[in-house]
Amino acid sequence: MRIVSGMRPTGKLHLGHYFGVIKNWVQLQKEHETYFFIADWHALTTGYKDVRALQSNVKELMVDWIALGLDPSKGVLFIQSRVKEHAELHLLFSMITPKSWLEWNPTYKDLKYNLLRLQDLSLQIKGALRDLVKEFLGMLPYKITDFERLEERLLDDLSESLIAGIFEGELEPDILRSLNVSKRDFYETDTYGFLGYPVLQAADILAYKGEGVPVGEDQLPHIELTREIARRFNHLYGEVFPEPKALLTETPKVPGTDGRKMSKSYNNAIYFADSKEEVEQKIMKMFTDPQKLRKNDPGRPDLCAVFTYHKLFTKDKEKVEEIRKDCEAGKLGCVECKRTLLKDLEEFLSPFRERRKKAESKADEIMDIFIEGSRKAQEKAKETLSQVREAMNLG
């Protein structure tokens, strides 16, 4: 199977990236034909205003990929923007993609509202209007074949219209002041590229006639849209593209040091580039069960990020169960628990850290690997674009 996937360059990789994506990629490259790319164009969909760190982030990602086990002899590693065929195919796909497909993409509004901290407001509006919308639909003189879907569509449209009305001054200005989001922020986030990035994702995949795409559940709508675009193209112009399948894999959730999702933006991540001392400082400051204030207090390990790490990094599973029982019985203090974790975590991290140092010292060679990978990727993409132009009578 031909596997295609990419990652946006946002800086150094952390434990969440490894368990969520890279570990799976390393296994896939052993069993399949793989194309893995650094999605620098996708980085511009939300970060187009400040591109100062873009190239350094690309280089950091290259180093991490090699250090964590992605092998250029087993698959193609490349940089998206070095293969211009992605952009051409994106343009051609945009001609046949209905705008409604993009506007109905559930992750489009979710991501937009999350970026602008408007998610709670949207939910409040929908909650306030739900009964009214139900009543309105009940009064319609038409047969409704899918009540729930129509109800959600109306709630989405009304919520978006009311939020736009806030930024246009059509509702009281106090609401806008309380949001701490400006009208400029609202409209500058909503660019064509932001709306259309699933079409670029479709081009990324279909340029190589990808058959499988490893994704998390939140990306499923994008893969379905890619399949829709492939079907529409094939219907209009003849069979050119396969319909790629989403390869869902169970990945453990790796919490950050504060218990939230591990993220650079939350400043709660443990990076593969961190020194042993930096990791120790982060682990010793980790949030634990808030009800376990003293060593002898019984703990709730399943609510503690430190215990989640034990399940991931402590090889001796009997020891993990012993830690659970001692915590619940109040026999194990949090400081001792963290120090025990550090030994196992360091055993996991140190080989990667050493490989990363070696990779950093060979940055020029690694850049050459990705340039050569981009050349190989372009050869394949050119073959596909030749078929696309012929199918669309573009010459």
Backbone torsions as a table, in degrees:
resi	resn	phi	psi	omega
1	MET	NA	140.6	177.2
2	ARG	-91.5	120.6	-175.9
3	ILE	-106.9	133.4	176.7
4	VAL	-130.1	133.1	175.2
5	SER	-160.7	159.7	-178.6
6	GLY	-142.2	170.1	179.9
7	MET	-142.9	134.2	178.4
8	ARG	-73.1	139.3	178.0
9	PRO	-81.7	104.9	179.4
10	THR	-120.3	10.2	-180.0
11	GLY	126.4	-163.8	-178.1
12	LYS	-66.7	150.6	-178.9
13	LEU	-84.6	147.4	178.8
14	HIS	-119.8	-179.1	-176.3
15	LEU	-57.5	-36.9	179.7
16	GLY	-61.8	-40.6	177.7
17	HIS	-62.6	-41.4	-176.0
18	TYR	-64.3	-52.4	-176.4
19	PHE	-74.4	-26.8	-179.3
20	GLY	-82.4	-29.3	-172.9
21	VAL	-135.6	-60.8	-165.6
22	ILE	-62.7	-42.2	-179.2
23	LYS	-57.1	-41.3	178.4
24	ASN	-67.6	-42.1	178.8
25	TRP	-59.7	-42.4	-178.6
26	VAL	-59.3	-39.8	178.5
27	GLN	-70.7	-42.1	-178.1
28	LEU	-62.4	-36.3	-177.6
29	GLN	-66.7	-20.3	178.6
30	LYS	-77.6	-23.7	-169.9
31	GLU	-114.9	-14.7	-171.9
32	HIS	-138.8	169.5	170.8
33	GLU	-81.2	120.6	-171.8
34	THR	-123.1	143.3	172.7
35	TYR	-127.2	108.8	179.3
36	PHE	-116.5	127.6	-173.8
37	PHE	-128.4	151.6	173.4
38	ILE	-86.1	116.2	-170.0
39	ALA	-89.4	71.0	-176.2
40	ASP	-71.1	-30.2	174.9
41	TRP	-66.6	-39.0	178.7
42	HIS	-64.2	-27.3	178.3
43	ALA	-62.6	-23.3	-177.7
44	LEU	-80.9	-14.2	-176.1
45	THR	-63.2	-33.9	176.4
46	THR	-118.0	-13.7	-176.2
47	GLY	-116.9	30.8	-174.5
48	TYR	-70.6	-20.0	-176.3
49	LYS	-74.4	-35.9	-176.1
50	ASP	-125.9	103.7	-176.4
51	VAL	-110.4	13.2	-175.3
52	ARG	-60.0	-35.4	-176.5
53	ALA	-94.6	4.1	-171.6
54	LEU	-60.2	-50.1	-177.3
55	GLN	-67.3	-38.5	177.6
56	SER	-66.3	-35.2	177.3
57	ASN	-67.1	-37.4	176.9
58	VAL	-61.1	-44.6	-179.0
59	LYS	-66.4	-39.0	177.3
60	GLU	-61.6	-40.5	-179.1
61	LEU	-67.1	-39.9	176.6
62	MET	-57.1	-48.9	-178.0
63	VAL	-61.5	-45.7	-179.4
64	ASP	-63.1	-43.2	-179.7
65	TRP	-57.8	-46.4	-179.5
66	ILE	-66.1	-43.7	-178.4
67	ALA	-64.0	-33.2	-176.2
68	LEU	-89.3	1.3	168.9
69	GLY	113.7	3.3	174.4
70	LEU	-73.6	131.0	-168.0
71	ASP	-117.9	116.1	-179.6
72	PRO	-66.1	-14.8	176.8
73	SER	-82.7	-12.8	-178.6
74	LYS	-107.5	-19.0	-179.8
75	GLY	-155.6	176.5	-178.9
76	VAL	-98.4	120.6	176.1
77	LEU	-110.0	126.5	-174.6
78	PHE	-152.5	175.5	-178.9
79	ILE	-110.4	125.9	-174.3
80	GLN	-52.7	-49.7	-172.3
81	SER	-69.8	-12.3	177.2
82	ARG	-83.6	-6.2	178.1
83	VAL	-115.6	91.1	-172.4
84	LYS	-64.8	-17.8	179.4
85	GLU	-61.1	-26.9	175.2
86	HIS	-58.3	-43.6	-177.1
87	ALA	-68.2	-40.3	-179.9
88	GLU	-65.2	-44.4	-179.6
89	LEU	-66.5	-37.1	175.6
90	HIS	-58.8	-44.1	178.9
91	LEU	-61.1	-46.4	-177.8
92	LEU	-66.8	-40.1	176.9
93	PHE	-64.6	-34.4	-178.6
94	SER	-65.3	-24.0	178.9
95	MET	-70.8	-25.3	-174.5
96	ILE	-112.0	1.7	-177.3
97	THR	-95.6	115.0	177.7
98	PRO	-60.0	138.5	-178.7
99	LYS	-59.4	-33.5	-178.1
100	SER	-62.3	-31.5	178.3
101	TRP	-60.3	-36.5	-178.8
102	LEU	-78.0	-40.3	-178.6
103	GLU	-69.1	-28.9	178.9
104	TRP	-86.1	-6.5	178.0
105	ASN	-59.9	116.1	-173.1
106	PRO	-61.9	-29.4	-178.3
107	THR	-77.8	-17.1	-180.0
108	TYR	-62.9	-54.2	-179.2
109	LYS	-70.6	-37.4	179.8
110	ASP	-58.9	-47.3	-178.2
111	LEU	-67.5	-41.8	179.7
112	LYS	-60.0	-48.8	-177.9
113	TYR	-70.2	-34.3	177.0
114	ASN	-64.8	-41.8	179.2
115	LEU	-61.0	-36.0	-176.3
116	LEU	-98.7	5.7	179.6
117	ARG	59.1	40.5	-178.9
118	LEU	-109.9	2.8	-175.4
119	GLN	-61.0	-44.9	-178.6
120	ASP	-63.7	-40.6	179.8
121	LEU	-63.2	-42.4	179.2
122	SER	-60.9	-43.3	179.2
123	LEU	-64.7	-38.5	178.2
124	GLN	-62.9	-44.0	-180.0
125	ILE	-62.4	-46.2	-179.7
126	LYS	-61.9	-41.3	179.3
127	GLY	-62.5	-39.8	-179.0
128	ALA	-70.3	-28.5	-174.6
129	LEU	-97.8	-10.8	-170.8
130	ARG	-58.0	-46.9	-179.0
131	ASP	-64.2	-38.3	179.1
132	LEU	-65.7	-40.0	179.2
133	VAL	-65.9	-41.8	177.2
134	LYS	-58.9	-44.4	-179.7
135	GLU	-63.0	-43.2	179.6
136	PHE	-61.1	-45.1	-179.0
137	LEU	-65.3	-33.2	178.4
138	GLY	-68.1	-20.4	-179.4
139	MET	-90.1	-10.8	-176.7
140	LEU	-66.6	139.6	179.4
141	PRO	-85.0	28.2	-177.8
142	TYR	-123.5	153.4	174.0
143	LYS	-78.7	124.7	-179.8
144	ILE	-99.1	118.7	-176.0
145	THR	-86.1	-24.4	178.1
146	ASP	-140.2	85.1	-172.9
147	PHE	-60.6	-47.4	-174.9
148	GLU	-63.4	-42.4	-178.8
149	ARG	-66.1	-42.2	178.5
150	LEU	-66.3	-38.8	177.8
151	GLU	-60.3	-46.6	-179.8
152	GLU	-66.0	-36.6	178.7
153	ARG	-62.9	-44.5	179.1
154	LEU	-65.3	-41.5	178.8
155	LEU	-63.8	-40.6	177.0
156	ASP	-61.8	-47.0	-177.5
157	ASP	-64.9	-43.0	-179.9
158	LEU	-66.5	-42.3	178.9
159	SER	-60.8	-46.4	-179.0
160	GLU	-65.1	-39.0	179.8
161	SER	-65.6	-40.8	179.9
162	LEU	-68.6	-38.9	178.2
163	ILE	-66.1	-41.2	175.2
164	ALA	-62.0	-37.5	178.5
165	GLY	-62.9	-32.8	176.5
166	ILE	-63.5	-45.4	-177.4
167	PHE	-74.2	-20.1	178.1
168	GLU	-92.2	2.1	178.0
169	GLY	79.9	16.2	-179.1
170	GLU	-87.0	-12.0	172.0
171	LEU	-119.2	170.4	-172.9
172	GLU	-56.9	136.9	-175.4
173	PRO	-66.3	-20.4	-179.3
174	ASP	-61.9	-31.8	179.5
175	ILE	-62.7	-44.6	-178.6
176	LEU	-63.4	-41.3	-179.9
177	ARG	-63.3	-38.0	-178.3
178	SER	-71.0	-22.7	-178.4
179	LEU	-76.3	-23.6	-176.9
180	ASN	58.1	36.0	175.5
181	VAL	-133.0	130.4	-176.8
182	SER	-87.9	162.1	175.4
183	LYS	-59.4	-37.6	179.6
184	ARG	-63.2	-43.9	177.7
185	ASP	-58.2	-43.0	-175.9
186	PHE	-60.4	-47.1	-175.6
187	TYR	-84.4	-29.6	180.0
188	GLU	-73.7	-22.7	175.1
189	THR	-73.3	-31.9	-172.8
190	ASP	-89.0	67.2	-178.4
191	THR	-90.6	167.8	175.4
192	TYR	-61.2	-41.8	-179.7
193	GLY	-62.7	-36.9	179.6
194	PHE	-67.3	-42.6	178.2
195	LEU	-67.2	-40.0	-171.2
196	GLY	-95.5	7.9	-175.7
197	TYR	-63.9	-25.7	174.4
198	PRO	-65.3	-25.6	176.8
199	VAL	-71.0	-39.2	175.1
200	LEU	-64.4	-38.7	176.7
201	GLN	-61.5	-40.2	177.6
202	ALA	-61.1	-41.4	178.1
203	ALA	-65.0	-40.1	178.0
204	ASP	-56.0	-42.0	-175.5
205	ILE	-79.4	-47.4	-171.9
206	LEU	-79.0	-17.8	174.7
207	ALA	-58.7	-25.7	-179.8
208	TYR	-110.2	9.0	-175.7
209	LYS	51.7	48.2	-179.9
210	GLY	-60.2	138.1	-179.7
211	GLU	-104.4	-22.3	179.8
212	GLY	-141.5	142.0	-179.5
213	VAL	-133.1	113.0	177.6
214	PRO	-72.6	121.7	-176.0
215	VAL	-143.1	163.0	168.2
216	GLY	-88.9	170.7	-176.7
217	GLU	-59.2	-32.9	-176.8
218	ASP	-67.9	-17.0	-179.5
219	GLN	-96.1	-1.5	-177.8
220	LEU	-57.3	-41.1	178.5
221	PRO	-59.6	-32.5	179.8
222	HIS	-69.2	-39.1	178.6
223	ILE	-68.2	-37.9	177.4
224	GLU	-64.1	-37.5	176.9
225	LEU	-65.7	-39.9	175.8
226	THR	-59.1	-42.8	178.3
227	ARG	-63.7	-40.3	178.4
228	GLU	-62.9	-43.0	179.6
229	ILE	-64.7	-42.0	178.1
230	ALA	-61.6	-44.1	179.7
231	ARG	-63.0	-42.9	-177.8
232	ARG	-65.2	-43.5	178.3
233	PHE	-60.7	-48.5	-178.0
234	ASN	-61.8	-37.3	179.2
235	HIS	-66.4	-39.9	-176.4
236	LEU	-77.7	-38.5	-167.3
237	TYR	-125.0	-3.6	-177.7
238	GLY	109.5	160.5	-174.7
239	GLU	-68.4	112.0	175.3
240	VAL	-124.4	-39.9	-170.6
241	PHE	-111.3	143.7	168.1
242	PRO	-76.9	164.9	173.4
243	GLU	-100.3	102.9	-173.3
244	PRO	-65.5	147.6	178.2
245	LYS	-100.2	144.1	173.1
246	ALA	-77.8	129.9	177.4
247	LEU	-103.1	93.6	-179.4
248	LEU	-81.9	129.3	178.0
249	THR	-125.2	142.9	176.7
250	GLU	-74.7	119.2	178.9
251	THR	-123.8	136.3	179.9
252	PRO	-67.6	142.3	176.3
253	LYS	-81.1	124.3	-178.3
254	VAL	-104.7	106.8	-179.8
255	PRO	-72.3	155.0	172.6
256	GLY	-76.7	178.6	-176.4
257	THR	-67.9	-13.8	176.9
258	ASP	-102.4	7.4	178.1
259	GLY	91.8	-18.3	176.8
260	ARG	-80.4	176.1	176.0
261	LYS	-56.7	135.5	-179.7
262	MET	-66.2	125.1	-175.9
263	SER	-157.0	141.7	175.6
264	LYS	-59.2	-38.6	-176.6
265	SER	-68.1	-25.0	178.1
266	TYR	-88.0	-5.6	-178.0
267	ASN	55.6	43.0	-176.8
268	ASN	-130.3	22.1	-171.3
269	ALA	-100.6	151.3	170.9
270	ILE	-108.9	116.2	-174.0
271	TYR	-96.0	152.6	175.2
272	PHE	-68.8	-18.8	177.3
273	ALA	-84.2	-8.5	-179.3
274	ASP	-66.6	142.9	174.2
275	SER	-74.6	167.5	177.3
276	LYS	-58.0	-39.7	-178.7
277	GLU	-68.1	-39.7	178.9
278	GLU	-65.3	-39.9	178.0
279	VAL	-64.1	-42.8	-179.9
280	GLU	-61.0	-44.2	178.9
281	GLN	-60.6	-41.7	-178.5
282	LYS	-68.0	-42.9	-179.1
283	ILE	-65.5	-42.3	-176.7
284	MET	-69.0	-17.9	177.3
285	LYS	-98.2	3.4	-175.2
286	MET	-62.6	145.4	175.0
287	PHE	-70.5	140.8	175.5
288	THR	-124.6	-164.2	178.9
289	ASP	-61.7	117.7	-176.9
290	PRO	-63.9	-17.6	179.3
291	GLN	-87.4	-10.5	179.2
292	LYS	-95.5	89.5	-174.0
293	LEU	-90.6	-28.6	-179.7
294	ARG	-124.7	161.7	-175.9
295	LYS	-55.7	-40.4	-174.3
296	ASN	-85.1	-2.5	176.9
297	ASP	-70.6	136.9	175.1
298	PRO	-65.8	138.9	-177.8
299	GLY	-107.3	170.7	176.7
300	ARG	-120.6	84.6	-172.4
301	PRO	-56.8	-32.6	-177.5
302	ASP	-70.8	-10.6	176.2
303	LEU	-104.2	7.6	-173.3
304	CYS	-112.9	126.7	-179.7
305	ALA	-63.4	-32.2	-179.6
306	VAL	-63.3	-40.9	178.9
307	PHE	-68.2	-34.9	174.6
308	THR	-58.2	-40.4	178.1
309	TYR	-65.9	-38.7	177.3
310	HIS	-58.4	-42.3	-178.8
311	LYS	-64.5	-29.6	-179.6
312	LEU	-84.7	-37.9	-167.3
313	PHE	-113.6	-15.2	179.2
314	THR	-87.6	113.1	-173.1
315	LYS	-69.5	-36.1	-178.2
316	ASP	-77.9	101.5	-175.0
317	LYS	-69.5	-26.6	174.2
318	GLU	-65.9	-36.4	177.5
319	LYS	-65.4	-37.8	178.1
320	VAL	-61.3	-44.7	179.1
321	GLU	-66.2	-34.1	176.8
322	GLU	-65.3	-40.2	177.5
323	ILE	-63.1	-41.3	178.7
324	ARG	-59.6	-50.5	-176.6
325	LYS	-64.7	-42.3	-179.1
326	ASP	-66.5	-36.5	177.9
327	CYS	-65.6	-47.4	-178.0
328	GLU	-64.8	-29.7	-179.0
329	ALA	-87.8	-3.5	-178.8
330	GLY	76.0	20.8	179.5
331	LYS	-93.1	-13.3	-175.3
332	LEU	-121.8	121.5	178.2
333	GLY	-82.3	158.9	-175.9
334	CYS	-66.0	-36.8	-178.8
335	VAL	-64.5	-46.3	178.9
336	GLU	-63.6	-39.1	179.3
337	CYS	-61.7	-41.4	179.7
338	LYS	-67.7	-39.3	-179.0
339	ARG	-67.2	-35.5	175.7
340	THR	-63.7	-42.8	179.0
341	LEU	-61.1	-41.6	-175.4
342	LEU	-55.4	-38.3	-179.1
343	LYS	-62.5	-45.9	-178.1
344	ASP	-72.6	-37.9	178.9
345	LEU	-65.5	-40.3	179.4
346	GLU	-65.9	-35.0	177.2
347	GLU	-63.2	-34.8	178.1
348	PHE	-74.5	-43.6	-171.7
349	LEU	-79.3	-34.3	-170.1
350	SER	-58.5	-40.9	177.5
351	PRO	-62.4	-40.7	177.9
352	PHE	-64.5	-41.1	-178.4
353	ARG	-61.9	-41.7	179.8
354	GLU	-66.7	-42.3	178.5
355	ARG	-64.8	-34.5	179.7
356	ARG	-66.7	-39.8	178.1
357	LYS	-62.0	-41.8	178.3
358	LYS	-65.3	-40.4	179.7
359	ALA	-65.2	-40.5	178.7
360	GLU	-60.5	-35.8	-178.7
361	SER	-73.4	-11.3	179.8
362	LYS	-119.0	39.3	-174.4
363	ALA	-58.6	-39.2	-179.6
364	ASP	-65.1	-41.3	179.0
365	GLU	-64.3	-39.3	-179.9
366	ILE	-67.2	-39.0	175.6
367	MET	-60.2	-40.8	177.7
368	ASP	-62.0	-36.3	177.9
369	ILE	-60.7	-43.8	-177.3
370	PHE	-75.7	-30.0	174.5
371	ILE	-67.1	-44.1	177.9
372	GLU	-65.3	-39.2	176.9
373	GLY	-63.0	-37.8	178.2
374	SER	-65.8	-35.9	177.5
375	ARG	-64.5	-44.0	178.6
376	LYS	-63.7	-42.7	179.8
377	ALA	-62.6	-40.3	-178.1
378	GLN	-65.5	-36.6	177.2
379	GLU	-58.6	-45.8	-180.0
380	LYS	-66.7	-43.9	-178.8
381	ALA	-64.1	-35.7	179.0
382	LYS	-63.2	-39.2	177.6
383	GLU	-59.6	-45.1	-179.5
384	THR	-64.3	-45.2	-178.2
385	LEU	-65.2	-30.9	176.4
386	SER	-63.5	-42.0	177.8
387	GLN	-67.3	-38.4	179.6
388	VAL	-64.4	-45.8	-179.5
389	ARG	-62.7	-40.4	179.3
390	GLU	-65.5	-42.9	-179.7
391	ALA	-63.4	-34.8	-177.7
392	MET	-93.1	8.3	178.2
393	ASN	58.0	41.3	179.6
394	LEU	-97.0	-6.1	176.7
395	GLY	83.3	NA	NA
